Amino acid sequence: MTDMEKKVLMRICTKIVAETELYVTDPEMQNLIDWVCVSGQIKENNNRIRELTGEYKQIESGCREGVREKLERMKEVCRERDNLFEQQNDLKERQRRIEKAL
């Protein structure tokens, strides 16, 4: 059934229900109508979830790139700091040796 056929059928059913008291008097009719309404809401929610998921994925990839760059920079800073600590220790050791020699 195409979307147009579904819409036409839905409008026909809506007119029948509106012009009669079937919704009030027939519990099965009430359940069927409620089911259609809930089903429609579920479809709308699923569509919105898909939209939000797509938007999230677009944002996430940008954020991850930014995070990767920052992590790489942090690694560079740590390596540089570690090298400086090693140099500092070497210099202190050299300084001690010089002081002993004096």
N, CA, C and O of each residue as an XYZ file, in Angstrom:
408
protein
N       0.845     -1.169      0.000
C       0.000      0.000      0.000
C       0.898      1.244      0.000
O       1.831      1.352      0.796
N       0.603      2.160     -0.892
C       1.402      3.379     -0.983
C       1.032      4.339      0.144
O       0.019      4.167      0.823
N       1.863      5.339      0.325
C       1.574      6.344      1.352
C       0.272      7.076      1.051
O      -0.504      7.377      1.957
N       0.039      7.358     -0.223
C      -1.189      8.059     -0.596
C      -2.410      7.201     -0.279
O      -3.407      7.706      0.238
N      -2.337      5.917     -0.583
C      -3.452      5.019     -0.271
C      -3.705      4.981      1.240
O      -4.854      4.977      1.683
N      -2.642      4.953      2.012
C      -2.784      4.954      3.471
C      -3.447      6.238      3.950
O      -4.308      6.206      4.829
N      -3.046      7.368      3.373
C      -3.630      8.650      3.773
C      -5.115      8.713      3.431
O      -5.924      9.180      4.233
N      -5.470      8.239      2.235
C      -6.877      8.244      1.821
C      -7.693      7.344      2.739
O      -8.767      7.730      3.200
N      -7.189      6.160      2.999
C      -7.887      5.224      3.876
C      -8.050      5.816      5.277
O      -9.102      5.675      5.901
N      -7.027      6.464      5.752
C      -7.076      7.085      7.077
C      -8.126      8.191      7.118
O      -8.878      8.303      8.087
N      -8.176      9.007      6.069
C      -9.167     10.088      6.034
C     -10.591      9.535      5.976
O     -11.497     10.081      6.605
N     -10.787      8.454      5.223
C     -12.113      7.824      5.160
C     -12.514      7.322      6.543
O     -13.632      7.554      7.003
N     -11.593      6.637      7.190
C     -11.876      6.115      8.534
C     -12.152      7.250      9.515
O     -13.037      7.142     10.365
N     -11.403      8.324      9.398
C     -11.591      9.470     10.284
C     -12.983     10.062     10.108
O     -13.649     10.399     11.087
N     -13.422     10.187      8.853
C     -14.766     10.730      8.598
C     -15.845      9.807      9.158
O     -16.823     10.272      9.744
N     -15.666      8.505      8.976
C     -16.657      7.547      9.488
C     -16.743      7.653     11.009
O     -17.834      7.696     11.578
N     -15.596      7.695     11.649
C     -15.571      7.768     13.112
C     -16.141      9.101     13.589
O     -16.860      9.147     14.587
N     -15.824     10.184     12.881
C     -16.296     11.508     13.289
C     -17.815     11.623     13.168
O     -18.452     12.293     13.981
N     -18.392     10.981     12.167
C     -19.829     11.107     11.938
C     -20.645     10.064     12.695
O     -21.874     10.130     12.718
N     -19.980      9.127     13.299
C     -20.689      8.123     14.103
C     -20.122      8.171     15.517
O     -19.191      8.926     15.798
N     -20.675      7.386     16.373
C     -20.168      7.327     17.745
C     -19.398      6.032     17.978
O     -19.358      5.518     19.096
N     -18.786      5.508     16.919
C     -18.080      4.231     17.031
C     -16.926      4.291     18.034
O     -16.687      3.332     18.769
N     -16.219      5.408     18.062
C     -15.072      5.514     18.971
C     -15.521      5.388     20.420
O     -14.829      4.795     21.248
N     -16.685      5.951     20.715
C     -17.187      5.942     22.089
C     -17.860      4.615     22.422
O     -17.729      4.108     23.536
N     -18.580      4.056     21.452
C     -19.395      2.869     21.744
C     -18.681      1.547     21.495
O     -19.053      0.532     22.083
N     -17.680      1.536     20.651
C     -17.026      0.272     20.293
C     -15.583      0.258     20.813
O     -14.724      0.955     20.272
N     -15.314     -0.531     21.860
C     -13.959     -0.580     22.426
C     -12.906     -1.054     21.415
O     -11.767     -0.589     21.447
N     -13.277     -1.965     20.529
C     -12.318     -2.429     19.525
C     -11.939     -1.287     18.587
O     -10.769     -1.119     18.243
N     -12.932     -0.507     18.179
C     -12.668      0.647     17.313
C     -11.766      1.641     18.036
O     -10.848      2.204     17.441
N     -12.030      1.850     19.303
C     -11.211      2.763     20.101
C      -9.762      2.269     20.142
O      -8.830      3.055     19.973
N      -9.578      0.972     20.368
C      -8.226      0.401     20.398
C      -7.530      0.516     19.044
O      -6.339      0.820     18.980
N      -8.270      0.274     17.965
C      -7.681      0.378     16.627
C      -7.230      1.807     16.331
O      -6.137      2.030     15.809
N      -8.075      2.756     16.667
C      -7.730      4.167     16.427
C      -6.547      4.578     17.297
O      -5.623      5.244     16.831
N      -6.587      4.177     18.550
C      -5.470      4.496     19.442
C      -4.169      3.881     18.927
O      -3.108      4.502     18.993
N      -4.265      2.649     18.414
C      -3.077      1.987     17.881
C      -2.504      2.770     16.706
O      -1.293      2.973     16.618
N      -3.379      3.209     15.805
C      -2.925      3.982     14.643
C      -2.250      5.272     15.097
O      -1.210      5.657     14.563
N      -2.843      5.934     16.079
C      -2.257      7.187     16.585
C      -0.895      6.941     17.227
O       0.059      7.680     16.983
N      -0.814      5.907     18.043
C       0.454      5.584     18.706
C       1.498      5.171     17.670
O       2.663      5.558     17.767
N       1.082      4.397     16.695
C       1.999      3.967     15.640
C       2.557      5.174     14.885
O       3.746      5.226     14.570
N       1.693      6.135     14.603
C       2.144      7.357     13.927
C       3.154      8.122     14.764
O       4.146      8.632     14.243
N       2.898      8.199     16.061
C       3.828      8.897     16.957
C       5.170      8.175     17.018
O       6.226      8.807     17.054
N       5.118      6.840     17.029
C       6.354      6.051     17.041
C       7.166      6.331     15.778
O       8.384      6.495     15.844
N       6.495      6.387     14.633
C       7.194      6.673     13.376
C       7.821      8.061     13.403
O       8.959      8.240     12.970
N       7.081      9.045     13.911
C       7.626     10.404     14.019
C       8.849     10.423     14.930
O       9.862     11.050     14.620
N       8.735      9.726     16.060
C       9.868      9.673     16.989
C      11.078      8.996     16.352
O      12.207      9.460     16.513
N      10.847      7.901     15.629
C      11.952      7.206     14.962
C      12.628      8.109     13.937
O      13.853      8.120     13.822
N      11.828      8.862     13.197
C      12.407      9.792     12.224
C      13.254     10.849     12.920
O      14.344     11.182     12.455
N      12.755     11.373     14.028
C      13.506     12.385     14.775
C      14.787     11.786     15.358
O      15.837     12.429     15.372
N      14.684     10.546     15.839
C      15.870      9.858     16.368
C      16.916      9.710     15.265
O      18.103      9.934     15.502
N      16.483      9.338     14.069
C      17.419      9.210     12.942
C      18.073     10.553     12.626
O      19.279     10.623     12.387
N      17.269     11.617     12.626
C      17.819     12.955     12.366
C      18.860     13.327     13.419
O      19.947     13.804     13.094
N      18.509     13.102     14.681
C      19.425     13.451     15.767
C      20.693     12.603     15.727
O      21.787     13.095     16.005
N      20.538     11.328     15.379
C      21.698     10.447     15.278
C      22.631     10.929     14.169
O      23.850     10.951     14.341
N      22.054     11.313     13.036
C      22.866     11.842     11.944
C      23.586     13.115     12.348
O      24.766     13.295     12.049
N      22.869     13.994     13.027
C      23.470     15.245     13.492
C      24.587     14.959     14.491
O      25.645     15.586     14.443
N      24.348     14.012     15.395
C      25.349     13.644     16.393
C      26.613     13.122     15.716
O      27.728     13.486     16.090
N      26.421     12.261     14.712
C      27.583     11.692     14.026
C      28.399     12.775     13.335
O      29.628     12.712     13.312
N      27.717     13.771     12.771
C      28.440     14.870     12.129
C      29.232     15.660     13.159
O      30.391     16.003     12.927
N      28.612     15.946     14.287
C      29.282     16.711     15.339
C      30.411     15.888     15.943
O      31.504     16.400     16.185
N      30.138     14.606     16.185
C      31.112     13.734     16.841
C      32.402     13.631     16.045
O      33.493     13.688     16.613
N      32.281     13.479     14.728
C      33.495     13.338     13.926
C      34.352     14.593     14.034
O      35.577     14.503     14.106
N      33.716     15.762     14.045
C      34.459     17.009     14.216
C      35.115     17.091     15.578
O      36.258     17.529     15.703
N      34.389     16.668     16.594
C      34.937     16.692     17.956
C      36.106     15.730     18.088
O      37.120     16.046     18.710
N      35.953     14.565     17.503
C      37.032     13.580     17.606
C      38.295     14.094     16.940
O      39.401     13.886     17.439
N      38.123     14.770     15.804
C      39.299     15.325     15.145
C      39.974     16.342     16.050
O      41.199     16.359     16.169
N      39.182     17.181     16.684
C      39.741     18.156     17.612
C      40.423     17.485     18.783
O      41.484     17.924     19.227
N      39.820     16.427     19.283
C      40.388     15.697     20.414
C      41.681     15.015     19.993
O      42.665     15.020     20.733
N      41.674     14.430     18.808
C      42.893     13.763     18.324
C      44.043     14.750     18.228
O      45.166     14.455     18.638
N      43.756     15.921     17.686
C      44.803     16.938     17.569
C      45.320     17.331     18.952
O      46.526     17.467     19.160
N      44.404     17.509     19.880
C      44.813     17.890     21.233
C      45.614     16.778     21.895
O      46.608     17.039     22.573
N      45.177     15.530     21.697
C      45.915     14.408     22.280
C      47.318     14.316     21.690
O      48.285     14.073     22.413
N      47.427     14.510     20.383
C      48.752     14.482     19.756
C      49.631     15.592     20.315
O      50.810     15.378     20.598
N      49.057     16.768     20.470
C      49.822     17.887     21.035
C      50.233     17.577     22.472
O      51.355     17.875     22.881
N      49.317     16.974     23.235
C      49.642     16.608     24.615
C      50.784     15.597     24.648
O      51.667     15.683     25.502
N      50.767     14.638     23.718
C      51.847     13.651     23.652
C      53.172     14.339     23.346
O      54.200     14.013     23.939
N      53.142     15.289     22.421
C      54.358     16.028     22.085
C      54.877     16.795     23.298
O      56.075     16.798     23.581
N      53.961     17.442     24.006
C      54.347     18.202     25.197
C      54.954     17.266     26.236
O      55.970     17.589     26.850
N      54.333     16.111     26.430
C      54.858     15.147     27.409
C      56.243     14.649     27.003
O      57.140     14.545     27.839
N      56.413     14.340     25.712
C      57.737     13.896     25.245
C      58.782     14.983     25.470
O      59.886     14.718     25.946
N      58.413     16.201     25.120
C      59.337     17.318     25.295
C      59.671     17.514     26.772
O      60.827     17.735     27.132
N      58.648     17.430     27.621
C      58.857     17.569     29.064
C      59.761     16.458     29.591
O      60.677     16.712     30.374
N      59.495     15.210     29.152
C      60.321     14.082     29.591
C      61.771     14.268     29.162
O      62.692     13.993     29.931
N      61.969     14.735     27.936
C      63.336     14.992     27.459
C      64.008     16.061     28.308
O      65.186     15.947     28.648
N      63.256     17.093     28.646
C      63.824     18.148     29.487
C      64.161     17.632     30.882
O      65.185     18.014     31.449
N      63.311     16.767     31.443
C      63.617     16.174     32.750
C      64.906     15.360     32.673
O      65.753     15.443     33.562
N      65.051     14.572     31.604
C      66.279     13.786     31.445
C      67.494     14.700     31.323
O      68.529     14.452     31.942
N      67.367     15.743     30.533
C      68.469     16.697     30.392
C      68.774     17.364     31.731
O      69.933     17.560     32.096
N      67.712     17.706     32.451
C      67.878     18.350     33.759
C      68.642     17.430     34.707
O      69.557     17.865     35.404
N      68.257     16.155     34.725
C      68.958     15.192     35.582
C      70.416     15.046     35.162
O      71.310     14.997     36.007
N      70.653     14.976     33.850
C      72.036     14.889     33.361
C      72.833     16.126     33.766
O      73.982     16.020     34.194
N      72.219     17.296     33.628
C      72.905     18.540     33.997
C      73.203     18.590     35.492
O      74.280     19.025     35.900
N      72.247     18.144     36.309
C      72.468     18.135     37.763
C      73.602     17.181     38.126
O      74.438     17.486     38.977
N      73.617     16.030     37.473
C      74.693     15.062     37.723
C      76.039     15.655     37.308
O      77.029     15.517     38.026
N      76.071     16.292     36.187
C      77.299     16.940     35.706
C      77.736     18.040     36.679
O      78.922     18.188     36.976
N      76.749     18.812     37.171
C      77.042     19.883     38.120
C      77.646     19.309     39.405
O      78.596     19.871     39.950
N      77.090     18.183     39.890
C      77.627     17.544     41.094
C      79.070     17.101     40.887
O      79.922     17.274     41.758
N      79.324     16.526     39.714
C      80.694     16.082     39.427
C      81.663     17.270     39.406
O      82.784     17.190     39.907
N      81.198     18.362     38.814
C      82.050     19.560     38.757
C      82.299     20.089     40.169
O      83.416     20.478     40.510
N      81.232     20.097     40.991
C      81.382     20.584     42.371
C      82.359     19.706     43.153
O      83.152     20.209     43.950
N      82.299     18.390     42.922
C      83.223     17.486     43.612
C      84.659     17.762     43.180
O      85.599     17.701     43.973
N      84.788     18.063     41.914
C      86.136     18.313     41.394
C      86.708     19.611     41.941
O      87.927     19.767     42.008
N      85.864     20.526     42.326
C      86.356     21.798     42.860
C      86.843     21.545     44.240
O      87.311     22.468     44.908
